[in-house]
Amino acid sequence: DPSLIIPTENIEIKDGLSYEKIPVKILDHQVRKLRTKEVALVKVLWRNQFVEEATREAEEDMKKIYPHLFESEESIDQGTNFLLSAL
């Protein structure tokens, strides 16, 4: 199936035939309720993968490792809060 072929010219393959996964953006937020706690998850789109291959990761861990993915969301939230408080 030609739609499943990923172009390799943009992927930097290491000696061990592996490559570094780089997150592109956050697609979705979700809170999973377990028996004793709630876990915040984000759906992450990774470079060189399709949207269907996006994975759910712990939001707390992603914020520690990749804080730049959340900066634009925080500024949008702050702007929305400012507009709501002005009303």
Number of C-alpha atoms within 10 A of each C-alpha: 4 5 5 8 7 12 8 9 7 9 14 11 12 9 7 6 7 10 11 10 11 12 16 13 16 19 13 11 14 13 12 10 10 8 6 5 7 10 12 14 19 20 19 24 21 17 16 16 14 11 13 7 12 18 14 17 14 16 19 13 11 18 13 9 9 12 12 12 16 14 12 11 12 11 11 11 12 12 12 12 11 11 10 9 8 7 5
